Structures are given as C-alpha cells and as structure tokens.
Amino acid sequence: MEDERLKSAAEAILFAAGQSVPLGGIAKALGVSDKAAKELLEELKREYDRANRGIRLVQMENEYQMLSRGDYIEYIRRIIRGTSSAFMSQAALETLAIVAYRQPVTRSDVEFIRGVSSSSSLDLLIERGLVRPGEKLDIPGRPMGYETTGEFLKLMNLETLTDLPDFETFSEGLQLRLGENTEVENG
C-alpha cells in the first residue's frame, strides 16, 4: 500500500513539475533511496504503457518526465493549431536534422551541407531549446560544435540519441510533431 502512495506522490511531482526531474530529487522528496525511487518510477512507466494512457513516463539520462503519447498528436495539434511557435520553417527543419545526425557539428558544416547561410535557423533552434552550443571542437580554429538538447529528445519521443530513427522516419516524425504548415524562411 505504501508503494502505491509513493508512486502516486511521484506522479504528482512529475505532473506539477511540467519538466524533467532528476531521480535524486524525486527520491529525496519521497524519502527513499535512488534505487527505490527508480523501481517505483519504472513500475509507474509500465502501468502507463500497459493502459496505453494519453501520457507516458520517459527517462532521459538520470531524469524523468511526463509527456503526451505520440499516438495522440493529432488531437493535441487540434488544440495548439494556429500557435506559430509550434511550427518551424523548412530551413530550420533541415538544420535540426543536420545537427541531430552529425553532432557535434559546426555552423560552417551546417552551411556547407545546406548550401546557404544557416545562422538564423541555428539561432531559432537555440531559442526554442532544441539545439545548444557545445564545446569547442579540437580542429583548426577551434570552432563551436552544436548539439541537440533534452528538449529535442522530448519532442522526438526519444530517450537517448541512439534511439534516433533512420533519416526518412525522423523527418516525417518531426513534421508531424511540429505541424504540417511550415513558414517560408530564408537561411
């Protein structure tokens, strides 16, 4: 009975947080060990999956978060349709795909692959929290390498980058998650 109460408490924490929460923070709030908290969260995750609920529990590295299940994206899109922040230009989608599959990648590499300036697309992706500047690369000039973020993993319903699908599946899934309408943007 106590495990059920702790699972419910963990569920309430994750729902209220609205973002990923470190395992250690959940364990501390519940007054249990990290191992016990992980077991509770994994059981909660299995319960959501078995019931095919509209939300799911995902683990990203050592953090957990509640996310909507991708199966219901069409219903979600109906409520957020018209929200311009949900859409990205074709240029931004291309840039995001390059970063996702080539990371860490330099700005000049992105521009070489796309054949056009990509500064505004990279800036947009950074602003939306999908891409971040990483460490300087150990190549001549020590340019900044760009990489995807945890927000990118959430958007794509991935737990780790090793779960990235082949490129065709990735681009189709990204279009579905961001909306079918994309704005025209140069760069």
Secondary structure as UniProt FT lines:
FT   HELIX           2..17
FT   STRAND          21..22
FT   HELIX           23..30
FT   HELIX           34..51
FT   STRAND          55..60
FT   TURN            61..62
FT   STRAND          63..68
FT   HELIX           70..72
FT   HELIX           73..80
FT   TURN            81..82
FT   HELIX           84..86
FT   HELIX           90..102
FT   HELIX           107..114
FT   HELIX           119..127
FT   TURN            128..129
FT   STRAND          131..136
FT   TURN            140..141
FT   STRAND          144..148
FT   HELIX           150..155
FT   TURN            156..157
FT   HELIX           161..163
FT   HELIX           167..178
//
